[in-house]
Amino acid sequence: MVIKASVSPKKATRKSLKWSTNKGSVLKVVGNGTKATVIARKVGKANVIAQATDGSGKKAVVKVTVTKFKSDKTPAPTAEPDTRKKTLVEDFESYEVGTKWERYTAGGFANSGTMTVVQDPEDPTNKCLKVTYDGADQSFDFAPAFQADLSKLKDSEGKSTAGKTLGSYTGIGFDSRVVSNDPSSVQYKKAYCYFDQADAIKHTDFFAANGNSSASAHVDKDGNAVAAGAANEYKALRFGVNVSMAEGSDKESGITLYNGQSSKESNKYFPFAYSTWEQANAATHFAKDSCTAGYKDSEIDANMKVGFANRSLTFDKNRINEADSTLVNQSKFDFVLGSTYEGGSKFKVNNVFATLYLDNIVLIEEDVPVTGFELSAGDNPRVAPGNKLVVEAKYTPEDTTQKGLTWTTNNDKVKVDANGNVTVDDDFFKGISKDVKEVSVVVTATSTFNPALTKSITITVYRVETPKEPLVLTADMFDAGMSGEGITVTKMTDADGKEFFRLHFAKNQTFAFFKLPQEVDLSAYGSLEFVGNTTGQLTFRMTDNTFVKDMENWWEKVNCIEYYPFFKGSYPYRPKGDISVDDFMAKYPELDRAAVEKAANASGILPDGTAVGPRGIETITATMKDITKNAKSSNKKATYFVFSLDQKGYDDDGASLGWDEGVYDIYSIKFIPKADDDADVESPSVETPAN
């Protein structure tokens, strides 16, 4: 546990204290300024003593009783206290209440929310950082940044950390609390952390960026991996959603909530409420297994003191080194810590608020050795040329800090990166007889910390049979039983005699399911063509037959490919590629120049995809490779196509139509088959690659 001391007077110039105990056999006391970490050694009673160091002789004593640990008998075992050596980077005690926190990422947005040092609403003796997501701009990228200067810090044993570097540490820890009146908006928010050189993290940087579609810190503006230092590298996207440099384990531990009820949590997520928490039913609040520690939906009740949830993330030094191989040798460096809370207009329109409190940001020094690992890629892992497959490693113990593998394969056309992403060359079957339908490839991983630990898994690369006709989605495929409440699909004909179906949502955050007659392999298709007339952006997902309606946390458990056509609605004049206003008007002189100039940026450029001109029927085409590159799974088998209303609509002048309902007129959704691979040969005498 942590004991904090308050020093009087508040203007005292020497506030540091000397911490000790009268029974070292019962307690270990590690002091750090006005705080001390107390570690139980055995059952008994002892005193914790804090003594002034200014020569006044002033001291204070706290009596501590150590009792035998009793299990809370929840399904998840209670986590043991983390007694590893730590270095405190920030506890906010040196800042005046009301100080604005000026270090953060925001993706260039000016009004995502606020970051302020505050007096903890639950503890008047403590200060912490309060982050609100109540600005007009989206807050996905709004995350606080910190700087560690190890030449000026001390560890939890009171020893100077001068001479140490980022590479001396194995993880990061922090205390967090989340307050939100809409549990679904803060549910399963993963903790992300990224490192960079001192003073390198800027407001213009994106955070956990979806725009970075590669498992790399070096990408271009489209999120595609490039060489470090390449002329087209876009550094603002370096903190990608797939390249967090520290991650928490999803191993669940039993906890006790502030009211005595038992629940569970893991280090992977910030505090949140589970789906059993019904906002309209107070009886479900703080019930058994209703939420993690550190979550509540209101700060009105002063007696509702949920405290902080402690989280620890383990460094992924492969990702740190991939970003910048010199970082681990730095004694002064920046890091940014947070998650992807949406904020912006969605919160405003729906009267949603979310507040994050952070405290006691520490670096963790000691290793938890790896003793083994297992590889998994699902049942019967199969992948087509030009696609990827993810091989996941499950370590023993789960909270080991020694996570890192070296990957190899027995086929030079199958490659694996440091994160287990397997990619297969497009021309894998070039020179192989068409009679050969599949080839087995062995993928091997070896621990970078203990080379004696090695595992292999066999995957199958299969030849895709190209369909002769496009796959067309029709209104008859609508599955009302799987779909949400109030969704209708109606076949219609417009004034020009063109047939379409109208997809109508009666409320937001609902899903419309369309089921194919049989499962299809999306690897066989080269592109997707959308034709529609819509008032707002459409969210379009594809998932396999493992999907179950109302499955909790489904976005992490099943194949879910997401695509977002018709930004702000359907605009047939939408530019494909950046173009100047002058060039655009020369191409479309019938448009109103004033309206076009209003849509352009300050440099007189209409960026690629800008919603401009009158709304109408728009045709959008995207390659399947682009659509599937951010897939949560390597499985390209699709059974359901899923539409959802989770984006507001806009009128013809660009004004928001709100979130109450959505209307999408769909003229065509067509999957175009790939072209035949003319490079394949017929000769059956050609050998397959070695297995």
TASULGI-V417024 format. One line per field, one symbol per residue. phi: phi as a letter, one per 30 degrees, with the letter a starting at -180 (. if undefined). A space follows every 50 residues. Layout:
# TASULGI-V417024
phi=???
This chain:
# TASULGI-V417024
phi=.cccccccddcedbcdbccabdbddcbcccdaicbbcccdcadlbacccc bdccididabbbdbcccddbddhdecddddedcddbbdcabiddcdejdd dccacaiidcbclbbbdbdeecbdcbcacccccbddcebecdbdcbbccd dccbddcicdcejdbeddccabbacbbbbadbeddbdhdddcbbcadeic dbddddbhdddddcdbdbbcdciddbdeiddcdcddcddddcbedabcdc ddbdbcddcjddababddbdeacddddcedbddddhdehcaddicacacd ddddcdiccdbbccdcdddddddadcddcdcbacbbblbcddiidddddc hcbbbccbahdbccccdcddclabcbbidhdbbceicbbccccccbddce ccclbccbbcbdcbbbddcidcbceececdicedddcabdbccbbbddcb edcbbbbcccccddddddbdccdbddddcddddddicbbbdbbddcidda bccccdadhbbccbcdeadbcdddccabccbabbdadccbbbbcdddbei ddhddccbdbccbbdieijcbdcedcjdadeddddddbdddddddddddd ddciccdeiddbiddadbcbbbdddddcdcedbddcdbcccbcbcbbdcb ddciddcibdabbbccdabbccddddddddccddddddedc
